[in-house]
């Protein structure tokens, strides 16, 4: 493997990463910027919709 292909593969985003980024952008439109998105990530993993996650995050604050 040459270095160009190696660098390309290392910097490629996975479909799940793109899905989470899209979900997180929707969530941030609802609640604003998140300082710590660990809880948001856990909610995403649990299958919460951004609207439901926003409710959970505001209750947790």
JORA-V893367 format. One record per residue. N is the residue number from 1. RES is the residue in three letters. BURIAL is b if it has 24 or more other ideal C-beta (glycine too) atoms within 12 Angstrom, else e. D_FIRST is the distance of its C-alpha to the first C-alpha in whole Angstrom. Layout:
<<N | RES | BURIAL | D_FIRST> <N | RES | BURIAL | D_FIRST>>
This chain:
<<1 | UNK | e | 0> <2 | UNK | e | 4> <3 | UNK | e | 7> <4 | UNK | e | 8> <5 | UNK | e | 7> <6 | UNK | e | 7> <7 | UNK | e | 10> <8 | UNK | e | 11> <9 | UNK | e | 11> <10 | UNK | e | 12> <11 | UNK | e | 15> <12 | UNK | e | 16> <13 | UNK | e | 19> <14 | UNK | e | 20> <15 | UNK | e | 23> <16 | UNK | e | 25> <17 | UNK | e | 25> <18 | UNK | e | 26> <19 | UNK | e | 29> <20 | UNK | e | 30> <21 | UNK | e | 30> <22 | UNK | e | 32> <23 | UNK | b | 34> <24 | UNK | b | 34> <25 | UNK | e | 35> <26 | UNK | e | 38> <27 | UNK | b | 39> <28 | UNK | e | 39> <29 | UNK | e | 41> <30 | UNK | e | 44> <31 | UNK | b | 44> <32 | UNK | e | 43> <33 | UNK | e | 40> <34 | UNK | b | 39> <35 | UNK | e | 39> <36 | UNK | e | 37> <37 | UNK | e | 36> <38 | UNK | e | 35> <39 | UNK | b | 38> <40 | UNK | b | 37> <41 | UNK | e | 34> <42 | UNK | e | 36> <43 | UNK | b | 38> <44 | UNK | b | 35> <45 | UNK | e | 34> <46 | UNK | e | 37> <47 | UNK | e | 37> <48 | UNK | e | 40> <49 | UNK | e | 40> <50 | UNK | b | 40> <51 | UNK | e | 44> <52 | UNK | e | 45> <53 | UNK | b | 42> <54 | UNK | b | 44> <55 | UNK | e | 47> <56 | UNK | e | 46> <57 | UNK | b | 45> <58 | UNK | e | 48> <59 | UNK | e | 50> <60 | UNK | e | 48> <61 | UNK | e | 48>>
